[in-house]
């Protein structure tokens, strides 16, 4: 009887760990997809952000331009992630260095 209880508890712990690991993977995928979609959106607009999100197995839920920033929210499975990227070029540093 004690062995059966131990086996059941071990099985439940295993199921819990698998779910926890799956959530962590989806969270990481959502953050990666959001970062990539924000960069693509800042460079080439909403269509690019949507394409990059889809290529990363994510759904683009929000695309917003705020000044020179692009803010996106994506979903992977039940996980959401938001990222921001700035549109435009950053000027190269001065050859003489900062003053």
C-alpha positions in Angstrom: 0.0 0.0 0.0 2.8 2.4 0.9 4.5 1.6 -2.4 1.4 2.5 -4.3 1.1 5.8 -2.5 4.7 6.6 -3.3 4.2 5.8 -7.0 1.1 8.0 -7.2 2.9 10.9 -5.5 5.9 10.5 -7.7 3.7 10.5 -10.8 1.9 13.6 -9.7 5.2 15.4 -9.0 6.3 14.4 -12.5 3.2 15.8 -14.1 3.6 19.1 -12.2 7.2 19.4 -13.3 6.3 18.8 -16.9 3.6 21.5 -16.7 6.0 23.9 -15.0 8.6 23.3 -17.7 6.1 23.7 -20.5 5.1 27.1 -19.1 8.7 28.2 -18.9 9.3 27.2 -22.5 6.2 29.1 -23.7 7.2 32.1 -21.7 10.7 32.2 -23.2 9.3 31.7 -26.7 6.8 34.5 -26.2 9.6 36.9 -25.1 11.8 36.0 -28.0 8.9 36.4 -30.5 8.0 39.8 -29.0 11.6 41.1 -29.2 11.9 39.9 -32.8 8.5 41.3 -33.8 9.2 44.7 -32.2 12.5 45.0 -34.1 10.8 44.0 -37.4 7.9 46.4 -36.7 10.3 49.3 -36.0 12.1 48.6 -39.2 9.3 47.7 -41.6 5.9 48.2 -39.9 3.0 46.1 -38.7 3.0 43.6 -41.6 6.7 42.7 -40.8 6.0 42.4 -37.1 3.0 40.1 -37.8 5.1 37.9 -40.2 8.0 37.6 -37.7 5.6 36.8 -34.8 4.0 34.1 -37.0 7.4 32.7 -37.9 8.1 32.4 -34.2 4.8 30.5 -33.6 3.2 33.5 -31.9 0.2 35.7 -32.5 0.6 39.4 -32.7 -2.1 40.8 -30.4 -1.0 44.5 -30.3 1.0 46.8 -32.5 1.2 50.4 -31.5 3.4 53.2 -32.6 4.2 55.7 -29.8 6.4 58.5 -31.1 9.4 56.8 -32.5 8.8 53.6 -30.5 6.9 50.5 -31.6 5.3 48.4 -28.8 4.1 44.9 -29.5 2.3 42.2 -27.5 2.4 38.6 -28.7 0.9 35.4 -27.4 2.4 31.9 -27.5 0.0 29.3 -26.1 -1.3 30.9 -22.9 1.8 33.2 -22.4 1.9 36.9 -23.4 4.9 39.0 -23.8 5.4 42.7 -24.6 8.5 44.3 -26.2 9.4 47.8 -27.4 11.8 48.9 -30.1 12.8 52.3 -31.4 12.4 53.1 -35.1 15.1 54.9 -37.0 18.9 54.9 -37.0 21.1 55.8 -34.1 23.9 58.1 -35.2 27.4 56.7 -35.0 29.6 57.9 -32.3 31.8 60.9 -32.9 35.4 59.9 -34.1 36.7 62.3 -31.4 34.7 60.6 -28.7 32.4 62.2 -26.2 33.0 65.7 -25.0 
